[in-house]
Amino acid sequence: MKKFRDALAQLPADHRQAFLLNRFDGLSHMEIAQFMGISDKTVQRYIAKAFDHCLSCLEF
C-alpha cells in the first residue's frame, strides 16, 4: 500500500484528483470534468496517465 500512496504523491495534483474522484468516489468522467472545470477528454487523459504511472510504480 505504501508504494501506491507514494505513486499517487508523485502525480500532479490535477491528475491525482481526477484519478481519485473516478476510482474511489465513483464519479463519471463528465461529473469530474464539470467539478474540475475541464473537458471530458482532459479528464480521460489525466486518469489514463495516473493509472499508467501507478501501475508502473507497482510493477516488480
C-alpha positions in Angstrom: 0.0 0.0 0.0 2.9 2.4 0.7 4.1 2.0 -2.9 0.6 3.0 -4.2 0.5 6.1 -1.9 4.0 7.1 -3.0 2.9 6.7 -6.6 -0.1 8.9 -6.0 2.0 11.5 -4.3 4.3 11.8 -7.3 1.4 12.7 -9.6 0.5 16.3 -10.5 -2.4 17.4 -8.2 -5.0 17.6 -11.1 -4.1 14.0 -12.3 -4.4 12.7 -8.8 -7.7 14.4 -8.1 -9.3 13.1 -11.3 -8.0 9.6 -10.7 -9.2 9.5 -7.1 -12.6 11.0 -7.9 -13.1 8.3 -10.6 -11.7 5.2 -8.9 -12.6 5.8 -5.3 -15.5 8.2 -5.3 -17.1 6.6 -8.4 -17.7 9.9 -10.4 -18.0 9.7 -14.1 -15.7 11.5 -16.5 -18.4 14.0 -17.2 -19.0 14.7 -13.5 -15.3 15.1 -12.9 -15.0 17.5 -15.9 -17.8 19.6 -14.5 -16.4 19.6 -11.0 -12.8 20.5 -12.1 -13.9 22.9 -14.9 -12.0 21.0 -17.6 -13.1 18.9 -20.7 -14.2 15.3 -20.6 -11.2 14.4 -22.8 -8.8 16.0 -20.4 -10.3 14.0 -17.6 -9.8 10.8 -19.6 -6.2 11.8 -20.3 -5.5 12.6 -16.6 -6.9 9.3 -15.4 -5.1 7.2 -18.0 -1.8 8.9 -17.2 -2.3 8.5 -13.5 -3.3 4.8 -13.9 -0.2 4.1 -16.1 2.1 5.9 -13.6 0.7 3.9 -10.6 0.9 0.7 -12.5 4.5 1.2 -13.5 5.4 2.1 -9.9 3.8 -1.1 -8.6 5.4 -3.5 -11.1 8.1 -5.7 -9.7 
